[in-house]
Amino acid sequence: YVHLQIGNTPNISALLLYENMSMLVAYLTGASHALEHQIQWLWFLHAYIQVFLLIAIGLSVKPVRNWISRAPFRRVSILAIVLQLSGFLCILLLGGWVDDLGYAQALLRSSPFTILPLVVVGALLALARGRREQVTALAVSALMLVLFAGITNVFRPPVWGLVGPILLFIPFVRVPRAVVRLATGVSGAALIIYLTHRAFFFAFDWLSGGPISGVLAAAVAIVGGYLLWQAYRPVLKWVRIERIASWRVELWPSSWSGVRRSVLRK
């Protein structure tokens, strides 16, 4: 609404939760993709909403939950491989259809076809216990590296190549208590910081009469987002939003590695 009032033409994908696939939808429907995308950073949020909706739909099926619970690491390994191969195949098929593999990569880079396999591989790395499972998880992670970073260039190889080993072998880092408190506060407000950082940039530019950049931009976004988060927390508490966060379904037996592991669902 604000963008419309100041004369911009924001893409409807920002409102309908598919900013991450707006190029793909425009291509498939033959629509123009020339409209401005002033709120394009929402692609990240939209991608994860779509991914976790798909996960929620899958886990809402009891046979699926039962299948995973019988051998969590093995079954998640299978899912990770199948999803990787499926996403890779979608890129190849779309590349053949548009006759341009690079364009197909751009269309699908931020879609569930590539993000969902990434999330499942992350879950697999978190589940790995013992040397054999760690090696298996790294192998599946390496497959992701080959398919989506090496062949199709969806992700950056150097970054992705470090993610798996870091998650497995450096699960935590000791830091001073003050840093922990600061990091906890910022991480708690991370979503609202991400959603509002451009608005704070715009407001600061307008108030200061000049562009904002660098360290100052980051500071404005973090402080502004954190204060806004603190302001709306009482509202969330009043509507008892924490009740939704407490919904769980046990997928793994409590005896497995002595840890109770759960996923969202009542």
Disulfide bonds with the S-S distance in Angstrom:
none
